[in-house]
Amino acid sequence: MSQMNDTTPGGFDRVIAERMRGAVGERPAVPIYPSVIPRAKRHGARWVGGAVGVLAAGAVVAVVIATAVPGRVPAVPAAPPASPSVSAPTVSPTEPVTQAPAPPMPGWSPRAKIVSTGIAVNPDVTKAPHSVVLYFDYHCPSCANFEETYGTALEHAAQTGKVSLEYRSVTFLDFQGQDSSTRAAVAAACAVDAGAYLPYHNQLMANAFDEERSLTDVQLRDDFPRAVGITGGALVAFQACYDNRDTQAFVKSVNDAALKAGVNGVPAVEVDGKMADDYAAAMDKLLGK
């Protein structure tokens, strides 16, 4: 496609070009996902993926770039091990500042359930007029923007039985040794047994990653569960689940199924069994925005 070859520096193309140079040892000048982009410019847009081969020390390192359309993060295929001459981007040792999530909806603490395809947020709702499946990556600021825009209204629709809601966390942004997407998804799934999946999910989205920093194990296993009320024996069980990666096989199966189903970017939304071409329009129509 012509979009895949459009890498002229400028705007988002410049961001992507500089980020790709970072993958072969040159530190990018600006983040790939600038948090300063006004929401009005990101709302409802998508990033679609295209592949580019980078030749380094006789080995081809597969990387994925996005076209110059902001708002959606592409699926990133696993890259082969880099040669010694190719260095992956470094992670800043600076500890991220934990942000507080939006206040929970009063009186609603759904008991989420792990199902074969994902996590059912409101499994007790069996006869909702609509079904919604949300695909996202916990390392994806565009997904955090979706949560900011639609999260509260979507939870309200789930609470009132207007929709049956299922979350499917993918790990598209795990590559070149980076595993933040997987670790966050593992932790979120561990929160199901603690009865705190949705609050924990919201905590993760409120602390969306950036390219310089990823969430630490201390945050994922200690700070965040305590912040959402997981304490005592439930905390001990949660930490054991996280440390042993008890939910990692489940996380991988959800990601593999998403790729098999043709999901190639996030956020992505399926409404009533059909993937929305324009998730913003679909959400606005469903939620009455």
Secondary structure as GFF3:
##gff-version 3
##sequence-region A 1 289
A	DSSP	three_ten_helix	2	5	.	.	.	ID=ss1
A	DSSP	alpha_helix	11	22	.	.	.	ID=ss2
A	DSSP	alpha_helix	39	42	.	.	.	ID=ss3
A	DSSP	beta_strand	49	56	.	.	.	ID=ss4
A	DSSP	beta_strand	59	66	.	.	.	ID=ss5
A	DSSP	beta_strand	73	74	.	.	.	ID=ss6
A	DSSP	beta_strand	113	114	.	.	.	ID=ss7
A	DSSP	beta_strand	119	120	.	.	.	ID=ss8
A	DSSP	beta_strand	130	136	.	.	.	ID=ss9
A	DSSP	alpha_helix	141	159	.	.	.	ID=ss10
A	DSSP	beta_strand	163	169	.	.	.	ID=ss11
A	DSSP	alpha_helix	180	193	.	.	.	ID=ss12
A	DSSP	alpha_helix	197	206	.	.	.	ID=ss13
A	DSSP	alpha_helix	217	218	.	.	.	ID=ss14
A	DSSP	pi_helix	219	223	.	.	.	ID=ss15
A	DSSP	alpha_helix	224	227	.	.	.	ID=ss16
A	DSSP	alpha_helix	232	243	.	.	.	ID=ss17
A	DSSP	alpha_helix	248	260	.	.	.	ID=ss18
A	DSSP	beta_strand	265	266	.	.	.	ID=ss19
A	DSSP	beta_strand	268	271	.	.	.	ID=ss20
A	DSSP	beta_strand	274	275	.	.	.	ID=ss21
A	DSSP	alpha_helix	279	287	.	.	.	ID=ss22
###
